[in-house]
Amino acid sequence: MDHLSVRRQQLWEAMESCRSGSDDLSDPQFADLAAQLTEDSELREQFRRLQQADGAIKTAFGIVPVPTGLADRVSRRLAELVPATASDCPSADCLGAPTVTVHTVKVPAAMTSDRPTPLQKSMEQFSRRRLLVGFTAISAAAVLLAAVWIQTHPPRHETPNVLEEAMDFFGKDNQPFGEFVSRVAPPVGYPIGRDIVPLQDIRWRHVEEFLGGPAVAYDLPTMGGRATLYVLQRNIPGLPSIPPSMPSLSTGGMSAAAWQAGDTLYVLVVEGDAGMYSRYLKPHGPVA
């Protein structure tokens, strides 16, 4: 395993040790993780989903009833796994059985403390999920699996929901303008596409979360109102492969439409009516 793989594994283990809804990141032992989260948007998204999954597990354990007699069955099973010692064997039948000697280690009083060491704390936190999974009944596990799947997988969006969410985001999107496309090339995986009219002074910027994932926003020159093309890696079945000639949704003084090119999703939102929307798109098909 190379250095980068080891480094990534260490960060992942640290993220798993952080409890959902806690301030574990303020602990000095997680200082490195906290610093990496501020710099790495991909790692930050993984941490967010892991925290959601942890919260789902916690919630599921609160609503799933414990099967009747589970505690007794676990206790009996543990008792069966404990080997008999010589002192517990009253007859000669046990003389051939292996014995287990337990050594007691006395710790000086100066070394004891009510406060766990960082290593102990890390081990206790990291083993949480293993203990929970180990003592969960089959019925509880099924509920947990469903909850974790829902929390860690982006939902399938239907077209109306996509446009409503996009319009809501656009209405609150007040991030400062980014780089000019003509000066700094945008990320290769988030192309502006061939359907937008080539305009001067188009800018691009990173969006940390749009429709459940990272995206690139292309702020188009105004023609009476704001206009932004959001590009992200998402596949939504049923969308057209080219932008509709008319907006799919117009409400609240805004118009929007979405289309799919391979695994790339495009969502155009403009301030204005259908005429304003169409001014940003190249015409398709025969032109009269």
C-alpha positions, 0 to 999 in steps of 0.5 A: 500500500503506497503512502497516499493510500495509507494516508487516506485510510488513516483519514477514513478511520478518523472520520469513522471515530467522530460521533454524529452531532458531537464536537469531536473535531475540536479534539486535538487528536482530530486536528489533522482531520479537521484541517484536511476537511477544510481543504478537501471538498470531496473528503468533506462530502464523504464525512457529511455522508458518514455522519448522516449514516451514523445518525441514521444508525442511532435513530434506527436503534431507538425505534427498532424493538429488541427481540424478546429474550435476546439478552438471555440468549447472548448471555448463554452464548457467552457463557458457552464460549468461556472455557472452564478453569481448574478451580471450577472443575469438581471432578476428574472428568475435567483433568484432561481439559485445557485450563486458562490462567488469568493473570492480574496486573496491578497498576500503580495509583499514580498511573490510574486516572478517571480520564481516558488516554487519547488511545483509549478514547480512539479505540472506544469510539472506533469500536462503536459500530462493531459493538452495535452490529455485533449485538443487533438482531436480524430484524434490526439489521434490516432496518439499519441497512435500509436507513443507511442506504437512504442516507448515503445514496443520492435520491433519484430526482424526478424532473419537476423536483429537479427544477423546483430545487434548482430554482430555489437554489438559484434564488438563494445563490449569492456567491461571488462571481468566479473566473472568466472562462476565457482566462481560466479553463473550467474543470474538464469533467464539468463542460459548459456544453455545445448548447449555450450561445457563445457569449463574452464574459462567461464566468465559472465557479465551484458549487459545493452542493447542488442537487445533492452533489458538487457542481460547477456554475456558469454565470452567463452575461445578463440580458435583463436578469441573472442566468446560471447554467449548473453542470454536475455529474448525475444521471436522471432518466427521462431527460432530453439529450438537448435543451428544450426549446421552451422552459420546462418550468416557469414560476416566480419570475424564473424559467428553467429546464434540464437536459442530460448529455451522457452522465452530465446533467445540465440545468439552466435557470434564468430570471425572466420568461420563455423568451429570455430563456431561449436567448441563451440557447443555440437553436436546434433543427431547421431554422425557417 
